[in-house]
Amino acid sequence: EDTEGMRRLAPSDPAVQARMKQNIPLGRWGKIEELSDAVLFLVSPAASYVTATTLVVDGGSSLVSRGSFGDL
């Protein structure tokens, strides 16, 4: 299931959505469970020594020169 943010913010046109997903290295939008897993990690004891960092959970879209919304 796509996240609430993508359901609200993404264009409703399937062709536009497909082009946006092509700009994400993993080829799809993140799932709610994947985002919540990252949050759970950060609040868990496993992250007790993690400080001053940004955990990017975007399927790799920040690694490419243009983000998912670049073609809109």
C-alpha angles and dihedrals in degrees: 000000000000120000122267090246093058092045089055101037106034119091113259092229108104092210091056090046090052091052091049091051090051087064091059112082091219089051098230144064119265122264124236090245092055092053094044090050089059091050092047090052092053093051094042129091087252088074096044092118096043112109138163098005138124116228106206112204102181108118090256098299091129088061094064123075094246126040127227092272095051095099097051 
